[in-house]
Amino acid sequence: MNDWYDELKKLDGHNCYTLTQDKPAVMHVDDLGVTVEYPSGGSTRLSRELLNIAYKKLQIRGVLTLEDVHNGITNQQGAKTDR
């Protein structure tokens, strides 16, 4: 399971996009999680534990939908997950 996180760490400094508005952001990946920095100057920190929850859902279903994030992970972890 940690192999996927090693691959994610290779994306440190790359762009990602918000789920709801498809706006670009830069992600910074370290051993503890991901920090997403938005062009507005704001940022969000997603813990590695939270990312593991999402990855497990992806493995089980083969897809991680916006609904999975909103109704599953977000409800458990707070609105920041939508980003």
Residue pairs with C-beta under 8 A, 6 or more apart in sequence:
1 52
1 55
4 55
5 48
5 51
8 29
8 34
8 51
9 29
9 30
9 31
11 27
11 29
12 27
12 28
12 29
12 30
13 26
13 27
13 28
14 26
14 27
15 24
15 25
15 26
15 27
16 24
16 25
16 26
16 27
16 36
17 23
17 24
17 25
18 25
18 38
18 82
18 83
19 66
19 69
19 82
19 83
20 66
20 82
20 83
23 38
23 39
24 39
25 36
25 37
25 38
25 39
25 83
26 36
26 37
27 34
27 35
27 36
27 37
28 34
28 35
28 36
28 37
31 48
32 47
32 48
33 45
33 46
33 47
33 48
33 49
33 50
33 51
34 45
34 46
34 51
35 43
35 44
35 45
35 46
36 43
36 44
36 45
36 46
36 83
37 43
38 44
38 83
44 80
44 83
45 80
46 80
46 81
50 73
50 77
50 81
53 73
53 76
53 77
54 64
54 68
54 69
54 73
57 64
57 68
57 72
57 73
58 64
61 68
69 81
69 82
70 82
73 81
74 81
74 82
